[in-house]
Amino acid sequence: MRDTFITELVRQAEMDDRIFLITPDIGFSVLEKFRDRFPDRFLNVGIAEQNAVGVAAGLALSGKIVYVYSIVPFVTMRCFEQVRVDLAYMNTNVRMVGVGAGFSYGPAGATHHSIEDIAIMRCLPNMTVCCPGDPVEVEAIISQSVNHSGPMYIRLGKNREPKIHSQEAVLTIGKAVEVVEGQDVCIFTTSNMLELGHKWTKELALRGVSSSLISMHTMKPFDTQAVLDVINLGMPIVTLEEHNVIGGLASAVSEVIAESGKGVKFKKIGIPDVFSHVVGDHEFVRNKIILNGDKIQELIDWL
């Protein structure tokens, strides 16, 4: 996803000279394409995330469209007060781009794990929160972000996630997209869990269960109607996310269910309310914390 991000940002910057990129001393081997092409629109502020946000806000108030790129915890939590005041409160055109969703930086330990970012960013007024699940969603969101009004947080995976959508798919910020149509259960995913959700729909089909798959690439504004449509069908709902089950996709979907006044079976699969004390590659940590056991069989038994 990060390669798609920088490729699309360079393409947009060639057409719009207002685009500016800031890094707090990270992104080596990723950002050079932009730095070398637009040296006057690129700034490395050093390891100073709070200053990066302040500089970005100033540039935005001067008419620039500014992207700040770093690892998720450092672009959301270390500088949270500046994001809240300089971006959300002042409604500036700054895009905070966080790389390393969930346990992408598994070997680096809990300081680099991204398990609370959706919750804290979606509770900020004026903030739009995008969590693309594959490179096609990244490309669409970056393209549309140029003309978006107000601050954005964009959560990226770190690895070379495969394309789930066709390149021709029509994707719009704020609008969920149905990837697979089914009748027995609906799986909602966000961010880097889209690939796994797609895999599960195939495995469930082999076991006789027809499942829908819906990608919530935008967590705010949340596509409430997409959830209501499933509720009205009486279809069981499962949420799948690599984020704390508090404050992320599970919370957003359950809020819609609660306000609908209708009963529907609901199951949340994500990171329990714990820090990971295990260290290892992405798949190792994900399997230890979220996917231990036969989740497909658990889903079938639950249905």
Stockholm file with secondary structure:
# STOCKHOLM 1.0

chainA/1-303         MRDTFITELVRQAEMDDRIFLITPDIGFSVLEKFRDRFPDRFLNVGIAEQNAVGVAAGLALSGKIVYVYSIVPFVTMRCFEQVRVDLAYMNTNVRMVGVGAGFSYGPAGATHHSIEDIAIMRCLPNMTVCCPGDPVEVEAIISQSVNHSGPMYIRLGKNREPKIHSQEAVLTIGKAVEVVEGQDVCIFTTSNMLELGHKWTKELALRGVSSSLISMHTMKPFDTQAVLDVINLGMPIVTLEEHNVIGGLASAVSEVIAESGKGVKFKKIGIPDVFSHVVGDHEFVRNKIILNGDKIQELIDWL
#=GR chainA/1-303 SS CHHHHHHHHHHHHHHCTTEEEEESSCCTTTTHHHHHHCGGGEEECCSCHHHHHHHHHHHHHTTCEEEEEEEHHHHHTTTHHHIIIIIIITTCCEEEEEECCBTTTGGGCGGGCBSSHHHHHHTSTTCEEECCCSHHHHHHHHHHHTTCCSCEEEEECSSCCCCCSCTTCCCCTTCCEEEECCSSEEEEECGGGHHHHHHHHHHHHHTTCCEEEEECCEEETTCHHHHHHHHHHTCCEEEEEEEETTTSHHHHHHHHHHHHTCCCCEEEEEECSSCCCCCCCHHHHHHHHTCCSCHHHHHHHHC
#=GC SS_cons         CHHHHHHHHHHHHHHCTTEEEEESSCCTTTTHHHHHHCGGGEEECCSCHHHHHHHHHHHHHTTCEEEEEEEHHHHHTTTHHHIIIIIIITTCCEEEEEECCBTTTGGGCGGGCBSSHHHHHHTSTTCEEECCCSHHHHHHHHHHHTTCCSCEEEEECSSCCCCCSCTTCCCCTTCCEEEECCSSEEEEECGGGHHHHHHHHHHHHHTTCCEEEEECCEEETTCHHHHHHHHHHTCCEEEEEEEETTTSHHHHHHHHHHHHTCCCCEEEEEECSSCCCCCCCHHHHHHHHTCCSCHHHHHHHHC
//
